[in-house]
Amino acid sequence: HARTCEFTSRAIKHSMTKILSMNLPGMPTQASESERRIFLASVLPVEQELLIHAVGSLLKLLEQIIPADDGPLVTRMNVLTPDTQLIIDELTYQSLQIFNPRLHPSGFKQKVESSSCSLIKLFNRCSSNIGKFELRTIMQQPVRDLAELELRLNTVQWFADGRNSRSAEEMRNVIGNLTKVQPVYRKIAKQSTKNSDWKSLKKNVYYLYMLCKLCLAVGEPELRGTVINILAEFVSQEENALKQLLFTLDEVVDLDRGNQNNKFTVKRGIDRELDRLRTRFDETRGSLMETSRVDFENLPVDLSDVYVTFLPSYGYVFSSSRCEELRDPAVFERSAMNLVFQSEGSVYFQNEMCKELNTEFGNMLATMNDRENAVLMKLA
């Protein structure tokens, strides 16, 4: 019955509040919040959010299992760090101007930080938001391991060398297309993905694979042990995970058909029963369109702009772009069509044929969704 603590900005803020409420030995009894923060900065590296979140979660657990009458929960705090890591407190960071954030002066960007002169602003040459985040993480967690620092220096020198400018530019262009995939992974695990999520996942996998291939093409011995070398060795493996994942997405997920309803859609050839139902569903939509052409005569619509779709609450309906003539519900009184509802950009309507098909084939789409969800569970 283990409980997980989500690592979110709200959880970090709650953990920091709980830590500031502690009364540690040596802390002034009537200290203000700013004084408490300064004192704790000398005990804990408050800039390390994961550590703050872990301490706050531990304090919350102790409060639940230890009665409050037993005295103070924490009388001493020791922070153990690897010999390779250098701990820098928040005041030192501010003095060195590694980060120098301030709120943006514009009223429309009150929550946006506008960095003035700082080291991270001077040395930031990242091509993606992920890179900017990782750069901040590296500068917030400095190391004293000379071997690691040497590898980082070799990578920087390689990119700064004019002879490698073409390869470096190609890598920057590829990296600029990468985004965070953690939100997509969470949606896949919860089976709540849309077609746009699968497009984003495939795009990231593709460009990451291309980045690895570019690293493989470099093949310079002085880069051994660097990130470039690690990615090159990974992609050189015949059955690497990126190649397999990209192949699976190409073979299973139908991104083109998924655009119709913005949902996860399985390609033909994966599930025979699903293919049979989908063929019948498409034939039903096609015949519905053909047999209902006469009913469109009294409607001011362009047949090339009319589509048959299935809505869970209404069944089979026709949809068309909303125009000025269709804004008046009285238009449908002179037609065999019945207005279902109107949205900002579309209008939906039915005839008697739609209602008959809803009775006969109403459960078809639900069955198709169940079979596609079964495929999705195997992918997840």
Helices and strands as residue ranges (DSSP letters): H 9-20, H 33-41, H 49-65, G 68-70, H 90-96, G 107-109, H 119-123, H 129-140, H 146-160, G 162-164, H 165-175, H 182-189, H 195-218, G 221-223, H 227-236, H 241-252, H 255-258, H 272-291, G 294-296, G 303-305, E 307-311, E 315-321, G 325-327, G 329-334, E 338-342, E 346-350, H 352-361, H 364-379
